[in-house]
Amino acid sequence: MQEEIKVWLEDIEKAIAEIETFLPNPRNFFEFEKDLKTIRAVQRNIEIIGEAMSRILKIEPNILISDSRKIVDTRNRIVHGYDSVSDDVIWLIATKYLPILDKEIKTLKSQADEDVV
């Protein structure tokens, strides 16, 4: 795996970890929905994830990350169609889909490390 891709995978992993720290514990959508700062912080990190994924796909279009194109599309929608992104969609991404992405990133990084050895 190219070094650039590893860096971008790290960026994705960091953004997911940061989102995790922002979310209310225990998970509560209504608490999340009332906190504009948290919503914006989560959106920003989703933008970072989407941008990193876009860069990865330009070099490795067949990377084994499910919904990689949708990740980029979501980033674009937040950036360019910010007024059409609802809080419940952001919540769903953060609580349901990012944990899956995090596991896939960890698996890819682990496989890359094994290939080096």
C-alpha positions in Angstrom: 0.0 0.0 0.0 1.3 3.4 -0.9 2.4 5.7 1.9 -0.1 8.4 0.9 -3.0 6.0 1.2 -1.8 5.0 4.7 -1.7 8.7 5.7 -5.2 9.2 4.5 -6.5 6.1 6.2 -4.9 7.5 9.4 -6.8 10.8 8.8 -10.1 8.9 8.4 -9.4 6.9 11.6 -8.6 10.0 13.6 -11.7 11.8 12.3 -13.9 8.8 13.3 -12.2 8.7 16.8 -12.9 12.5 17.2 -16.5 12.1 16.2 -16.8 9.3 18.8 -15.6 11.8 21.5 -18.2 14.4 20.4 -21.3 12.1 20.6 -23.3 12.1 23.8 -22.8 9.1 26.0 -25.2 7.3 26.3 -26.2 7.8 22.7 -29.1 10.2 22.6 -30.3 11.7 19.3 -32.4 14.4 21.0 -29.4 15.6 23.1 -27.3 15.6 19.9 -29.9 17.5 17.9 -29.9 20.3 20.5 -26.1 20.8 20.3 -25.2 22.8 17.2 -21.5 22.8 18.0 -21.4 19.1 18.1 -23.4 18.7 14.9 -21.0 21.1 13.1 -18.0 19.3 14.5 -19.3 15.9 13.4 -20.2 17.3 9.9 -16.7 18.7 9.6 -15.1 15.4 10.4 -17.4 13.6 7.9 -16.1 16.2 5.3 -12.5 15.2 6.2 -13.4 11.5 5.9 -15.0 12.1 2.5 -12.0 14.2 1.2 -9.5 11.6 2.4 -11.6 8.9 0.7 -11.7 10.9 -2.5 -7.9 11.1 -2.5 -7.6 7.4 -1.9 -10.0 6.5 -4.7 -8.0 8.6 -7.2 -4.9 6.4 -6.5 -6.7 3.1 -5.6 -10.2 3.0 -7.1 -10.7 -0.6 -6.1 -9.8 -0.3 -2.4 -11.8 -2.6 -0.2 -13.9 -0.1 1.6 -17.6 -0.6 1.3 -19.6 2.4 0.1 -16.4 4.4 -0.6 -18.1 6.3 -3.4 -21.1 7.1 -1.1 -18.6 8.4 1.5 -17.3 10.9 -1.0 -20.8 11.8 -2.2 -21.9 12.5 1.4 -18.9 14.8 1.8 -19.9 16.7 -1.3 -23.5 16.9 -0.2 -22.5 18.4 3.2 -20.2 20.9 1.5 -22.3 21.9 -1.4 -25.8 21.1 -0.3 -25.4 21.9 3.4 -29.0 23.1 3.6 -30.4 19.7 2.6 -28.5 17.6 5.2 -30.6 16.8 8.2 -29.4 16.1 11.7 -30.9 12.6 11.7 -28.8 11.7 8.6 -25.6 13.0 10.3 -26.6 11.0 13.4 -27.2 7.8 11.4 -23.8 8.1 9.7 -22.0 8.7 13.0 -23.7 6.0 14.9 -24.3 3.3 12.3 -21.9 3.6 9.4 -18.7 5.1 10.9 -18.2 2.1 13.2 -18.2 -0.2 10.1 -15.8 2.1 8.3 -13.5 2.1 11.3 -13.3 -1.7 11.3 -12.6 -1.7 7.6 -9.8 0.8 8.0 -8.2 -1.1 10.8 -8.4 -4.3 8.7 -6.8 -2.6 5.7 -4.0 -1.2 7.9 -3.4 -4.5 9.5 -3.2 -6.3 6.1 -0.8 -3.6 4.9 1.4 -4.1 8.0 1.4 -7.8 7.4 2.5 -7.3 3.7 5.5 -5.3 4.9 6.7 -8.1 7.2 
